[in-house]
């Protein structure tokens, strides 16, 4: 499943995908939660249209590649939103789309694209999986398997700090890790024991990675969390020894 950026020729080549989709009736409405450019919550109502179409390759490559029969899904937002760009998704897929539920499912899958790209960024830039000097495929597979768990945990902690900042710190950290963070990273402002939330301790980990935690700073990102967690794990291991 991919997102189209070019209006390809379709059918026998005498019209385009956009021409065909303009004639397709809206088959479903789907309401989603979004954020505007300032991070404020907002809602969008998408008009969903889908149809199976024979799509031709680019003109210069038609002698080398065959035409493909794919399902085209268009999701266009109703109205003109404020403080953000209008949602206009044009997806192509060879997966079955036979109902409203199938089309919405594919849209939800595509909406995970950003998270998948961030996960791979942590895997490559944080864990540096591509810099491995292992000589066998099995060893590389084992290493990447471990890195996948590490990357998921870093991404999970980063998102928890934004989606559930007031959760209990024990949801992520052990009591020993909490006690170590209290001794290792001093609070900038005095906080009572009852008010120390998950976000309070995740910020401490981020500070170990270089996060300044100023009043107007955005929440720490994945790479900062990776640096902080990497350093914290080494310190925790030393403290345990």
C-alpha positions in Angstrom: 0.0 0.0 0.0 1.5 3.4 -1.1 0.4 7.0 -1.4 0.2 8.3 -4.9 1.8 11.6 -5.8 1.4 11.4 -9.6 -1.9 11.2 -11.6 -1.2 8.1 -13.6 -2.8 7.1 -16.8 -5.6 4.5 -16.3 -7.7 2.1 -18.3 -6.7 2.1 -22.0 -4.6 5.2 -21.5 -7.2 7.7 -22.7 -7.9 9.0 -19.2 -6.3 9.3 -15.8 -6.9 7.9 -12.3 -8.2 11.3 -11.1 -10.7 11.4 -14.0 -12.1 8.1 -13.0 -12.2 8.8 -9.3 -14.1 12.1 -9.9 -17.0 10.0 -11.1 -17.0 7.6 -8.1 -19.6 8.4 -5.5 -18.7 8.9 -1.8 -19.1 5.5 -0.2 -18.4 6.3 3.4 -17.8 9.1 5.9 -15.1 8.6 8.6 -14.4 10.9 11.5 -10.8 11.1 12.8 -8.9 12.9 15.6 -6.1 15.2 14.4 -4.0 18.1 15.7 -3.7 21.6 14.2 -0.4 23.4 13.5 -0.3 24.5 17.2 -0.8 21.0 18.6 -4.5 21.6 19.6 -6.9 18.7 19.2 -9.3 18.8 16.2 -11.6 16.6 14.3 -11.8 15.9 10.6 -14.6 14.2 8.6 -13.2 12.3 5.6 -15.2 11.5 2.4 -14.0 8.0 1.3 -14.2 6.8 -2.3 -12.7 3.6 -3.6 -12.6 1.7 -6.9 -10.5 -1.0 -8.6 -8.7 0.5 -11.6 -6.2 -0.7 -14.2 -3.2 1.7 -13.8 -0.6 2.1 -16.5 3.2 2.6 -15.8 4.9 5.8 -16.9 4.9 6.4 -20.7 8.6 5.8 -21.0 8.5 2.5 -19.1 5.4 0.9 -20.6 7.5 -1.4 -22.7 9.2 -2.8 -19.6 6.5 -3.0 -17.0 2.9 -4.3 -17.2 -0.2 -2.4 -16.2 -1.4 -3.2 -12.6 -5.0 -3.6 -11.4 -5.1 -1.8 -8.0 -7.7 -0.4 -5.7 -7.6 3.4 -5.5 -8.7 4.9 -2.2 -9.4 8.6 -2.0 -10.0 10.3 1.4 -10.8 14.0 1.1 -11.7 16.1 4.1 -15.0 18.0 4.2 -14.7 21.7 4.4 -11.7 23.9 4.9 -9.9 23.5 8.3 -8.3 26.3 10.2 -4.6 26.3 11.3 -3.7 23.1 9.3 -3.6 21.7 5.8 -6.6 19.9 4.4 -6.4 16.1 4.5 -6.2 14.7 0.9 -5.0 11.1 0.8 -4.7 9.1 -2.5 -3.7 5.6 -1.7 -3.0 2.6 -4.0 -3.2 -1.0 -2.8 -3.3 -4.5 -4.1 -5.1 -5.6 -0.9 -8.8 -6.5 -1.1 -11.1 -3.5 -0.5 -14.7 -4.7 -0.8 -16.5 -2.7 1.8 -16.5 0.6 3.8 -14.8 -1.3 6.7 -12.0 -2.5 4.4 -11.4 1.0 3.1 -11.2 2.5 6.6 -8.9 -0.2 7.7 -6.4 0.6 5.0 -6.6 4.3 5.9 -5.8 3.4 9.5 -2.9 1.3 8.4 -1.5 4.2 6.4 -1.9 6.6 9.3 0.7 4.5 11.2 3.3 5.5 8.6 4.8 8.2 10.7 5.2 5.9 13.7 6.9 3.3 11.5 9.3 5.8 10.0 10.2 7.1 13.5 10.8 3.5 14.7 13.2 2.9 11.8 14.9 6.2 12.5 15.6 5.0 16.1 16.8 1.7 14.8 19.2 3.3 12.3 20.3 6.5 13.9 20.0 5.6 17.6 20.9 1.9 17.7 23.1 2.3 14.6 22.0 -1.1 13.2 23.7 -0.4 9.9 27.1 0.1 11.5 27.2 -3.5 12.7 30.5 -5.4 12.0 28.9 -8.9 12.4 29.9 -11.3 9.7 27.1 -13.8 9.6 23.4 -13.3 8.8 22.3 -15.2 11.9 24.3 -12.9 14.2 23.0 -9.8 12.4 19.4 -11.2 12.8 19.9 -11.7 16.5 21.3 -8.2 16.9 18.5 -6.5 15.0 15.9 -8.5 17.0 17.4 -7.0 20.2 17.5 -3.6 18.6 13.9 -3.8 17.6 12.9 -4.3 21.3 15.1 -1.4 22.4 13.7 0.8 19.6 10.2 0.0 20.5 10.8 0.7 24.2 12.4 4.1 23.4 9.5 5.1 21.1 7.0 3.8 23.7 8.5 5.9 26.5 8.7 9.0 24.3 5.0 8.7 23.3 3.9 7.9 26.9 5.5 11.1 28.1 3.1 13.0 25.7 -0.1 10.8 25.9 0.0 9.8 29.6 2.3 12.2 31.5 0.4 11.8 34.8 0.6 8.0 34.9 2.5 6.3 37.7 6.3 6.0 37.2 6.1 2.3 38.2 4.3 1.8 34.9 7.7 2.0 33.1 10.4 2.0 35.8 11.4 -0.3 38.6 11.6 1.1 42.2 15.4 0.8 42.1 15.5 2.9 38.8 13.2 5.5 40.4 15.4 5.8 43.5 18.5 6.0 41.3 17.0 8.8 39.2 16.1 10.7 42.3 19.7 10.6 43.5 21.2 11.1 40.0 19.2 14.0 38.6 18.1 16.6 41.1 14.7 18.3 40.7 14.8 21.8 39.2 11.8 22.7 41.3 10.9 21.0 44.6 8.2 18.4 44.0 6.3 16.5 46.7 6.6 12.7 46.7 2.9 12.3 45.9 3.1 14.4 42.7 6.0 12.7 41.0 4.5 11.4 37.8 5.8 9.2 34.9 6.6 12.4 32.9 8.7 13.7 35.9 11.0 10.7 35.6 11.1 10.4 31.8 12.2 14.1 31.8 15.0 13.1 34.1 16.1 10.4 31.7 15.9 12.9 28.8 18.1 15.3 30.8 20.8 12.6 30.9 20.7 12.7 27.1 21.1 16.5 26.9 17.6 17.7 27.2 17.5 21.1 28.9 13.9 20.9 30.2 13.3 24.7 30.0 9.8 26.0 30.5 9.1 26.5 26.7 10.9 23.5 25.4 8.8 20.9 23.5 8.7 17.4 24.9 11.9 15.4 24.3 12.2 13.5 21.1 13.2 9.9 20.4 16.9 10.5 19.9 17.2 12.5 23.1 15.4 9.7 25.0 17.7 7.1 23.4 20.8 9.0 24.5 19.5 9.5 28.0 18.3 5.9 28.4 21.6 4.5 27.0 23.5 6.5 29.6 21.1 5.7 32.4 21.3 1.9 31.7 25.1 2.1 32.0 24.8 4.0 35.3 22.2 1.7 36.6 24.4 -1.3 35.8 27.3 0.3 37.6 25.2 1.1 40.6 23.9 -2.5 40.8 27.5 -3.9 40.7 
